[in-house]
Amino acid sequence: MARRWAGVLRSPLGASAAVLVAAILVLAVLAPLLWTDAATATDTARISQGASAEHWAGTDSLGRDIFARVLVATSLSVRLALAATAIGVVVGLLLGTAPLLVGRRAGRLVTAVVNIAVAFPGLLLALFFAVIFGVGATGALFALGLAIAPAFARLTQTTTARVAGLDYVAAARIAGVGRFRVLFRHVLPNVAEPLVVNATVAAGSALLAFAGLSFLGLGVQPPDYDWGRLLGEGLGAIYLHPAAALAPGVAVVLAGLAFNLFGEALAKVLGERRPLERPVRRTAAEPAPDDSAMLVVEDLRVAFPGVEPVRGVGFAMDRGDAVGIVGESGSGKSLTALAVSRLVDESGEVRAERLSFLGADLRAGPHRRLLGTSLAMVFQDPMTSFNPTMRIGRQLAEVACEHQGLGRAAALDRAVDRLDAVRIPEPARRAAQYPHEFSGGMRQRAMIGMGLMGSPALIVADEPTTALDVTVQRRVLSLLADIRAADDVALLLISHDVTVVEQVCDRVLVMYAGRIVEDLPSAELRSRARHPYTRALLAAVPDMTTDRSLPLAVIPGRPADPAHLPTGCAFAPRCPLADERCTATEPDLVADDAGRRVACWHADIPVEVRA
Amino acid sequence: MTTTALRARTEHAWARFAARRLARLLVSVWVLITAAFLIIHLIPGDPVRAALGPTATPELVAARRAALGLDDPLWQQYVDYLRGLFTGELGTSMTSGLPVSQVLGDRLPATLELALLAFAVAVLVSVPVGLLFAVLTRGGRRRPAELGFTATSIVLAAIPEFLLAVALVWIFGVNLGWLPVAGRDGAASYVLPVLALALAPAAVLARILRVETLAVLRADHVRTARAKRLPDRHVYLRHVLPNSLTAAVTLGGLLLGSMVAGTVLVENVFAWPGLGSTIVSSILAKDYPLVQGIVLVYGVGVLVVNLLVDVALALLDPRSTIREG
């Protein structure tokens, strides 16, 4: 853990904040020893003078050097701020852990009080307590400490509550470990990080707040002085010599900023993960598909900084075609779908030899012209794919308003009609509801309905049924099949489920590690699959005849990591047929006479896959 | 279900939400009133002696104690205090002899004006700026702009309002002489106090709004909106902004609450004739009835702000508060 804390020093911001905090602490100790004489020496010949070579920040009404006073005031300001923070942290910890220590009922009362107190700004609480504790440094110290406490108690409550619910804490409790021991040995060590970070930030705020109280005359009283006091005294004479107000002001800002930045740097270091830097690989392009098709994808590549998850994918689709793309997570199938719709994230770079849809080049200019009208998307998670703050009907109607120039009412009518078309019962009522009032299956159907607001030639469905249960899945799939049959709409279905693709599509593209490794009619999937990966995928699907006394078949090894691809065939490390040629050279995707394509050196060897 | 039934159900949810929220408000107000009442009893020693000073005669102290009802049993004083609150009777200022309610009535408008104007300025500046910078710097674009924005907003947010106020006084009052630096007299006198109060919250809000907007820009439903090929303007204003506003409104409420507190400091820098300068002078003068009254007003102000935030959240996000519990 110590090494993680030290990580603060590695970022330039964290390092400078740490240096600044250290400098302030050193100054707080040394300044009173070095400059107290200069700060208290009165010089009646030089009263309230501006900055000069002798007095860098001028002199006050008794002729004392303001720069020296600002330096010396560091000590009191920092000590008071740290003491107030300490009071706040201790009281906050006590209040925050009360639910764990004093039993449920008393704990609930404490929580309620904390919740009410937390609603008030710290300064108001500090003023309130300052009235009770009286004007002066001690009163302000306790006032500020108690004002910090509620927020800290709230933080302690939420963080400890999360840890206290964990198994190992419950286990310690059941084992008869005492409450205090549970708290100090099991709970607090695990919430220490956020608490330390927040205490650091709180110290910065306490410094500023104390300056505020002293500035108002409620904190440090003469003859003592801290930055706030100096600022208050300087403000009265700001027209005469501004330095008297500005010098302590700058000191307060610098110190407050140092503590705040240090806290933020700590938080960042404790919460961050290293970004990954990976080399980019290149592989040979795949053969060109034919030209006249509705959708033509040729040597499609999607690259993110350091990785290329899609490495040269090519296929073509005609009107009414249903093509499925299957593969494991990370095989690049979803990115392929997003790239076709030009919806890849900003950070991704999409390149292709050709990417044309209905004769239009999707790569060029305002390339999304067809999106939303001729090309519709259905996404994986219907729970998050609708805007939660808009009614479903409006979200559908938007498409018609925008692309068909319909008025609001007409567009809404069409939306209701489309909801009806995707078999949503009581579509008029449903259109007026928000997404959270829809079930998952209904949302997915509404999403399909949204795609039908235009007259799509192609629906790209990215794992449309993964988030749904099996019965709902079937209804969504049959809806897609019906739409396809009725309007001659092409369907590009992305799924990790071979069975789904086999049922719905006429053609299957099998992807592995960013490339198509096999392309064949789905009717031939079970009988004539040639790539070992395809056959392994099929073997991994249990059916009614699977012997359930045996463990489920799995594909041995791990899915290929797009950032660490082997030199040869990406599947070679997991392939039962792999030999030297496989690990040395990546096979090209080769088409046979019937248009089936496969990328395997051993495509013609029959293989026995363990099932 | 018919439309009427649906509406009835929605209204029912709203009624439940309102009832629950109102109950919470009442409890908080009761705690606040009790705390304000207790101020005078929690002070160590005799508050009247403290207020009148060591030179006051014992007779005067006794008479003042009797006038304040401090010799009655505690419960009696509490009941009297509550009764006084309901009739608008908040006691008498010990220094000026004026009714506390009258002092509050004189001073509150100036503070309200300041806080509301500053809030309006903060929102009007931060929302467009935050959204704009989120869109400009999305997906790691325009690093320099992002760096400049982040640095500026961190520094502005870290400077407490009273120091900002001093800096503004120095720049615009002392050096440039453009704007008045004290009092409340004409539109020009509002500029510096409002700026001093608004700048830091505006910086915080803009920062949060940028971060929230960046997160929303990555959300699935924004991808859906792009898949519908809506114009950018619609994507940002209809699908992104309402969703990033929810966090901003929560934070905005907290900021408005702390702005109410910030007025105390800013009023004292600019000699603004509001509650903030009055509470400090009354604390220093140990004028406890007046302190009690002002604490109540500030506290109720904060609670009302919190209530408004919850209502705004419920309106913005149909899933939020009204559906809980």
Interface residues (C-beta under 8 A of the other chain):
Chain A: V113 I116 A119 F120 P121 G122 L123 L124 L127 F128 A130 V131 I132 G134 V135 G204 L208 A209 A211 G212 F215 L216 G217 L218 L231 L235 I238 Y239 P242 A245 L246 G249 V252 V253 G256 L257 N260 L261 S341 L343 D345 E346 S347 R368 R369 L371 G372 T373 A376 M377 F379 D381 T384 S385 F386 N387 P388 T389 M390 Q395 E398 V399 E402 H403 E426 R429 A432 Y434 H436 M447 M450 M453
Chain B: M1 T3 L6 V27 S28 V31 A35 I39 L42 I43 P44 R138 G139 G140 R141 I154 V155 A158 I159 P160 F162 L163 V166 A167 V169 W170 G173 V174 R218 A219 D220 H221 V222 R223 T224 A225 R226 A227 K228 R229 L230 P231 H234 R238 H239 P242 N243 G257 S258 V260 A261 G262 V264 L265 N268 V269 I279 V280 I283 L284 Y288 V291 V295 Y298 G299 V302 L303 N306 L316 D317 P318 R319 R323
